[in-house]
Each structure stands twice: as C-alpha cells, then as structure tokens.
Amino acid sequence: MTRARLWITAGWLSTALATVAIAQQPSPAPPPPRPQAFEPQPGTAPPAGVPNVQLPSRPTLPARPPESVTRPPAQLPPPPAQPDPPAARPGVARPDAGRPDAPLPPGAATSAIAISGSPYGVGRIKLPLGRPVRGGSIGSLEITDEENRVLYPVHREIQVEGAARSVRVPDLGGQAIGGGRLLRRVGDLVRDLTAGNDPLTVAHEVTFLFQGDQPLRLRLSEPDQAGRTEWVVTPQRAETPTAHEELLGQWWNGYTQALMRQGDQGDYPPVVESYLIALLSGRLNLPLPDDFDGPELAGEASLWSTLKLLAGAQEIRTAILRHSAAGLGGAGEVADLPLPPPPQWRPTPVAADLEGIRVEPTAERVPPECFYLRFGSFANYIWFRDLSNEYGGDVGRMVTLSGIADNAAQRVEDQLWLKTTELSRMLGATVIEDQAIIGRDLFLSEGASLGVLFRARDAFLLRSSFDNDRTALLRSDPTVRGSTERIAGRDVSLISTSDNRVRSFMAVDDNYVFVSNSRRLVERFFEVGASGESLAATPEFRLARRNLPLDRDDTVFAYFSPQMLAGLVSPEYLIEIRRRMESQADIALLRLARLAAAAESHDLWEIDDLVDAGFLPVGFGERPDGSGLLAVGETIVDSRRGARGTMLPIVDARPELVTAEEDRWYREIADFHSREWQQMDPIFVGLNRQTFPEAPGIERLSVHAEVAPWSPEKYGKIAKQLGPPTRVKIDFSPDDVIALQAHVVSDQLGGRIPPHHLFAAVKDTTLPQPDQFGSILSAFGALRGLPGYIGAWPFPGLIDRLPLGIGRGQPVGPGMTRLIGGLYRFQGGDFSILSFQPEVLEASLPHIVADESDDEAQIRIQADSLVGTRIEGWANDQLFQRAATASKANAELLGMLTRQLRVGREEAALVAGELLGGTLQDPLGGDFQAIADPRSVTGHTRWSSTAWLGPRVPTVPPAGYLAPPLVWFRGGAANVTQFEDRVVADVVIDIERIGTP
C-alpha cells in the first residue's frame, strides 16, 4: 500500500512540476550568435607554448603540541545492584539487541551490570548525558580496570527520535501559476515526503567481556552526572538461563557492527578487525556476520576476477585472511595433482612488413616473456628516481597519500643492493650507456621477479663499482652471505640473507651487466645471449618500435609483451599468487594471536600453544605444499618463500603439485580465457619530457600509449560505443575550465541516429557536493546552479522525439527555447546545446565551432590549470575529506590496538606497520600521537594527528593544505583513438616540480 502511494504521489508530482515549468512565462532574450559550421582547414596546427602559470605560495601546516588535562578522579560508593536484562532465546543474538527498549528518562542514573560466565563474563554500563545532543557523534566513553580483566569493549550512543526536520525544495524559477500556490502545494508535499527526524543522543553505553568473578573496579574516561569516574561492579551469576546469552548477544551485535564499520572506513587492510571477529566467534561459538566471508574465493571465472587477483585487490586479500582466521581454509588438503594446463592461447596476428625496423641493442638481451622498462640513459633514470623521491619514493603519492606506505621501491633497491650515491650520479653517465628494468612480474608487495639490465660503456669499471658496494655490505652486515653460483655454465656473484631481504645475483656477459633477484631470470639472460631469441626478435616488439621509433628519444619506454601477460595467467603464477596471499595472511594472524594472548595475560608464543588456547583456529599453518611459518624472535618468515615483501620470486618457486581444489579453481579460469579471451594484446608506452625557459619549474610530460595489435571482439560492448576516428574537434569557450567530447554511435530508435559528437564543458565554479546527488530533486537543484553546457553535433534529435512534445519547449529567442524544468536549448548550425543558464549559452555560443584537428581521435579531454580557481578549492576540499576520513580511521586503528589488544602506545605504530606490511602514515601528512582526552578527568588518552590541529579531525582543510594532485597539476589534455587493429591514447600534462622556483 505504501509503495503504491509513493508511485501515485511521484506520478502526480512529476506532472505538477512539468505543468509549472511549461506554464512559466519566458523573458525575452537577445538573439544569440550561432556556432559556425564545420569547414576543414588542412594544415592548421594547434597553438603551441606553455601557459603562463602564476605559482601560488605553499605555506606549511602549522603544528600544535598535544595538550594534557589532568584532574583528580572522583570517589564514589559501589553502585546499587541492577536488574538482569530481559530474557532471550538461548544462543541467539537478536539483531535489535543493541537498541534500548525505552528512552532513558531525564536525569536517569548511571547503571552497570556484570554477569559471570565462561570463558568470559559480560558486562554493560550506561552513562546518561546531562542534556541530549542532537545529531553527530559525542565521542566514545572508555572504561578500564586496574587488573586488566576488562576485554573487548564496544561503545555505542543511545539515541531517541528528535523533532522533525524539513527539506528545502529547489526553486524552479520564473512566474508560477496562480501566484505560486500550486508550487507551494508541491513543495509542501515534497517536505512531507522527505521530512526526517534528527536523532537525540541521550546516553553512552559500553558493553564488554571480562575474566574472573572478583569485583571489577571500572574507571570511566568521563564522569557521570554525579561526578563519579569509578565504579565497583561485583559480577553476579545469571538469575535466568538466558540472561548471560542475552547480554552476550547484545555485545556481539554491537562489537561486530563496530568492527565491520571500522574496516569499511579504513584506508588499510582490515586485518585486526577480521582477526578479532573470527577469534571471538570461534571461542564463544557466535555466528560470523553475514558479510564477513565474501565470495572472492569461489573461483569466479571472469576477466575481472583474474585482474583483481593479479593486482592483489584488497577484497581478495581480506577474503583469504578471513578464511584462514575463521578456520575455513582447506586444512588437511594434499597437493598430489600435477599443474593443470594453461589456457589455449591463439597467436597474435601481426603485420608482415616489419623488416628493417631499428631496435635498440639492449632489447636483444631481454627474454620475450619479460616486461621491459627502458630509460635509455642514466640521466633519464636519475630524472625518474628524483621525481619518485619527491613523493617519498612512490610516484603513486602524486595522486593520493595512502594510509599505508608500502616502501616497495626502497625494498627492491635494498634487495638488489643497487645504491645511488652522489658520486654515482656524477659518474654514472660515463660508465652506463643504456639501462632497463626487466622481469616476469611487478608483484612488489610480496616479492617481484625482476632485475636491472645495464649496457655499459666500460663493463670493467661498472662491475668493479658494484663489487665494491657488495663487498662493503658483506663486511658491515654479518647476516648477509656471499657466494659464487654456477648458472648456465657461467660464474655468477650472489649475496643474500635467509629472509631474502637481500637477494642479488650479478651476471656479466660482454658489455652487459645484469643484477637480478631471480636465478631463473639470470639463466634466461645467458640463454637469450646465446640463442638470439630475444624480445627484440618478436614481431610484436618490432611493431611497437615501428609505431614508437627510437628517433622519439623517449625518456621512458615500457613494453608488456603478450608472452609476459599470458605468463601471469599461467597455473604456476595464479596458484602461487594465492598461496603467497595465504602465507601473508598467516604471518599477520600469528602476530595478532600473540598480541591477543598477551592481552589476556597468557604467555603463549608458539603456534601449537596458540591453537590449543583458541587464539588460532585448528589446522592453522598446515600447507598443502609442505611450507610453514618459521619464527625467530619477532621475525616471522615463510619456510619456502621468505619474508613478507621479499618473498622468493615466483619463477624461482614454481609449484609442482596442486590440490584438487586448486586444480578445479584454475581450470575454470583457464576455460574462461580459452573461450572468451584467447589473446593477450601487447601494451607499450612512451613518455617524453620537455622543459621551457619561459616557465621555470614546469615540465611537460607527453605520453603515447598503444594496445597493438588488438582484437576488439573480445572487449564486447566497450569497443562498440565509439564512432569511427575523426579529425573533427569542438572548439570550446576560452573560459571553460574542463571540457570533453566523444564521437559516438547510438543504437537508439532502431539505429537511425548516425554517429555524432557529444560534448560538454564546465566553467570555473564551486561544483556540487557528491551527496547533493542523493535524490532526483537535490540533483536537479545542484545541476541548475552549474555553469556549463552539454551539446551534440550534428544534433541526433533525441530530444525532439520525446513524447507529448515536451522536447520542443517554448521559443524565447532566435534559436533558443526553454524546456521543462528551466532547461534552455539552442539549435543552429546543426548544433543542439543545453544549459540551465541562458547567459552561459549566450556567452559561449560565439566560440563553439566544429573545427579540424591534425590528428584523429574519438575522445578528447582538456583541463586548464586549476591554480586559483574555485574548482581547485572544491577539488581540494573533496580530496581533503577523503584523506581526513582515512586519517581518522588510521588513528582509530591505533586506538583499537591499544584498547582491544593492549599494545603499548609507543609500539602501536610499529605493530600496525608489521601487521599491514608497510608503514602506517597519516594521509593528511601529520604524525600520529596519543594525547590526553580533553573530556577525560582520569588520564585517558586518545589518538590524534599533528595535522588535525586539535583532538578531532578537522572538517575543512586548514590554511596551507593542498591535496597531492593540486601541488603539481598545471593543465593537460588527452585524446583516445580506437582503430580497427589498435587503440591509441595521447596524454599531455604540465607538472610543477617540488622545490623549484
């Protein structure tokens, strides 16, 4: 009945709005100028030069030292006994158990209850507020006890319904029928439908587990209404059979909801949250949350699932960890089956006219199954390294500052022991002629299979330099071993550690020096040198060099061969990737189990003891390949693969046997690729950089990327949306900040609409907030205020074909009509252009022209520099909000470690990094610290960041804050072209280097 009423109301409302909009009287407008028709202008080149950039100052974030508030704790007598909670069905945790049965009356007293049980008792304390608080969060109430018997507390706010609020209806503008009476009625109806109640927070509630039957002396982080901060609660035996289970169910619902919510909000893997849920579910025989165990391990055969696995997507890693933590893995399975066959790949069709293509000598020493990242010169490598170092060694930080610093680049440099010193920066170009990074994969989080290939001007000097560095390491670090290995009949120098933290083979052949972490790659390096069957000899690479010739002198050239891409989907790779993720999950779980045992005052360290005590699931660590975890002090490594982040390269740890489950899982993936994705298309990219004397500090990066050859049929509808390549481009108004266009085809109206150009542009403005698009009405209001336009050429006529003639509108001037809802439309010169703001149309029309470009494309995008614009402020605010959310989540993670697992405040950040496989960092650029809670009178602390400028996360960017992309982005443009046999993308970006004048 309610659904029917909503449909009737929505229908009436839409009719009323249409009537109001159509009936509004248009105001006369002057005739706007018409866009020019398309007239080809051969030989016309786009304007050149660099935009005149005015660089703003970048003040640094101010820092304020933490404040400490110390107050004497209040003394109080023991509280009166509290009644038992209402009865519930045994063993059932009610979904609504966390809600109060009735609102707390004004001035209600603090109440506490503790019910003994095994292995844990369960307690609850309610602390009414002095006055209700409307909306928002009031902060957590924390409880501690002197004997550390209180465990796994969870806080929630008790709320009741408050007064109704109203929703403002966007003004449709213009003169309304009947003096606006109809519009007011529509508005009243909308307000009635959308009115809501802001909740009132009336009390704190903390539920918790505890050990033992002796009285608990609880210390509250803030006083109750009587000024008391300490409560002595004597555990009682349950007076009814279900009292303990009822209160335990309430705690479990609140606890799991809080942890799942925290895991969803964090910018880090939910390792701690997942372990705690799995641990307590197993120990207390409580159900796991419905969405705890995702479907990612079900072996879904699709391209997307394969890409997520190869990319190490977080949902895959989380699902594997939760499987292991909850004891849902395949413990006891035996690997006794041979590797299943790979997909049945079809050969890549390549043009035959590739003779005489010039290729670089370095590519003649690269195996065909490797990726190839060539810098061309030592100077180019230094430029790339310096750019990376400006962002902490990770160019990904140019886009966003993650909550976890992976430190992968530094880890690879340390593993290969290739150090760049000031002397090597000065002399490197005299010794090194060309260099490239090659390998089978880029799985840097676990341990990649790669190496650095040098083409030396003087091989003796280069080798001597490397030998000196390696000898110095052997002398300074006793954990590093040195040896000479015999590989492919040649002597190879090896330095290594037991955990693979250092693993560096150095092979020399003629004037080539190859330093790698993989024995197999060194072997292939010698084999290719002897046979000549190299990457340079493949027709796919020669095609790449025909399209991106050496004459371009690219700063960086990257090539991903079809053999390399197919190798990633091979059985040895995909099965081993899964096993590595399982190993990493086990390492984290073992660390967490030790912390949880210590938090409960158990001196347990070994896996068997932790399993017996219930801190790890039965069967933990049992691997089908015979590997396991080895622990030496705080260091935990995989017995077969090594330490997390520097695991043995997959090509050196190829699995030989698989389990029945692994065999079934991989065969589904292989069958999918044999049917749906029978070829791997090569990918190659060239990056060139330019500097300009008239714009010091600005570099222009030009990127040309191709997928060639490619087979569009396997891409399905994605490859069928664009029209043919065209030289037509739309010239936009000079005050448009962001503009884009696309040449598309449409299957609407039986395919009678020919290919046409869609385009849109936005002028400088404060863009709508994302939450303004939560409903149709709010989105309508947001779009009405947006100074921009959208158009088509030649117009496809979709609007004119709308029913009831609502697409024709009312004439308001030459070529201009007003449509329903206050939308204006211009038609002329085969253009159809729409905007909510007629003045924007009138100002932009003289500049909109269908012109001719010197290149073909289907998609064109351009963006001016955002420095000093309102869009910059909007983008900065949006990126700040995302970073602030991640910053708060990281601080809450540290609080979770200190509260739930009793990790010391001085060790919390280090422990978090060990669990997450990186360094915990503040996305706002500050440093985390435990400060005195300003609401506490008992010395409780809370985690904060120096970037917050206070105890709470700021809601607006502080003065001087600039999000990472806005620091360097100074404008750009991009074109995408889809040909029959290849896809091309050209991107030009102007960047400002950090520290330049």
Summary of the structure (lengths in Angstrom):
residues: 997
radius of gyration: 32.9
end to end distance: 68.1
largest distance: 96.4
contacts: 3106
relative contact order: 0.13
helix: 34%
strand: 24%
